[in-house]
Amino acid sequence: MVVRPMSGQDIDGAVALQKACFPDPFPEELLWSRCHLQRHLEIFPEGQFAAVESGFVVGTASSLLIESERWSGPHSWKRLAGDHFFSGHNPSGDLLYGADISVHPNHRGKGIAKALYSARFRLVEELGLAGFVTCCRIPDWLEWSNLTGILDKTEYCLRVIKGEIVDRTLSPLLRIGLKFAKVSENYMDDVESGNAAASLEWMP
Ligand SMILES: CC(C)(COP(=O)(O)OP(=O)(O)OC[C@H]1O[C@@H](n2cnc3c(N)ncnc32)[C@H](O)[C@@H]1OP(=O)(O)O)[C@@H](O)C(=O)NCCC(=O)NCCS
């Protein structure tokens, strides 16, 4: 498996990967299409990575640049990324914002996300940025809240941090070294996460 900058030839594989990584009930209209990935490569090629094994795209990481001022305000997908074409990308931004990371279900738990994150962290250092930020799904919150009757997402995240609960998305990102900043309500349409996300940071 090799992690390298994404190229136009990876786009079909990256589109197929999205479908495998975000099954129902995640809204299909929120997935990358060809035209989105093409645009990311046009405006910020350094920020797009692919993990490739035996010629197949098994992981991708898509990022853009934003300013610290934007990160210090409310976190919503629209406010941070702009849209699926990364209209929010600011070439003078001082933070690398992770819009997505996807690893194929058959290739999980083998360090691919960790390798993609190493590439992101290296990029932060190479560009002399202040840090890396992202908003992470908390997809196991829904089942947990149904079982416990506790709706508070901050309590959920704190329990994941303590290791009392395993969340299939937040737990790996914490293991990779991202630090929990806060819960951001109404981040995007995502029933399993209660439409919220865990805002995470990494500073060099
Ligand atoms: C989240 C995701 C990217 C993780 O990818 P991955 O390649 O399986 O992660 P890695 O193998 O690099 O694991 C990183 C660390 O997390 C741990 N980990 C991986 N999956 C885990 C899980 N389900 N539960 C708990 N820990 C897990 C690994 O053991 C590793 O820790 P270690 O280095 O201390 O051993 C992947 O599950 C995925 O694509 N999910 C669907 C898409 C998604 O939700 N993306 C994020 C949007 S915010």
The ligand as an ORCA input file, in Angstrom:
! r2SCAN-3c Opt
* xyz 0 1
  C     -12.442      6.033     10.316
  C     -11.584      5.324      9.263
  C     -11.070      6.359      8.271
  C     -10.403      4.609      9.961
  O      -9.566      4.019      8.964
  P      -8.563      2.783      9.245
  O      -7.629      2.705      8.100
  O      -9.332      1.573      9.575
  O      -7.776      3.278     10.547
  P      -6.321      2.767     10.993
  O      -6.191      1.315     10.636
  O      -5.281      3.679     10.462
  O      -6.405      2.866     12.569
  C      -5.964      3.991     13.293
  C      -6.034      3.673     14.777
  O      -7.403      3.505     15.162
  C      -7.630      2.188     15.664
  N      -8.924      1.760     15.095
  C      -9.206      1.526     13.809
  N     -10.501      1.211     13.673
  C     -11.029      1.231     14.914
  C     -12.339      0.996     15.425
  N     -13.362      0.655     14.624
  N     -12.513      1.130     16.742
  C     -11.511      1.476     17.562
  N     -10.239      1.721     17.147
  C     -10.011      1.588     15.821
  C      -6.484      1.337     15.152
  O      -6.212      0.247     15.985
  C      -5.355      2.356     15.151
  O      -4.856      2.541     16.475
  P      -3.373      2.048     16.879
  O      -2.450      2.733     15.878
  O      -3.206      2.535     18.249
  O      -3.393      0.567     16.696
  C     -12.427      4.238      8.514
  O     -13.062      3.418      9.469
  C     -13.478      4.774      7.561
  O     -13.197      5.028      6.377
  N     -14.735      4.950      8.006
  C     -15.835      5.366      7.128
  C     -15.675      6.750      6.602
  C     -15.706      7.804      7.676
  O     -16.564      7.796      8.544
  N     -14.752      8.731      7.600
  C     -14.583      9.775      8.557
  C     -15.493     10.884      8.290
  S     -15.391     12.071      9.616
*
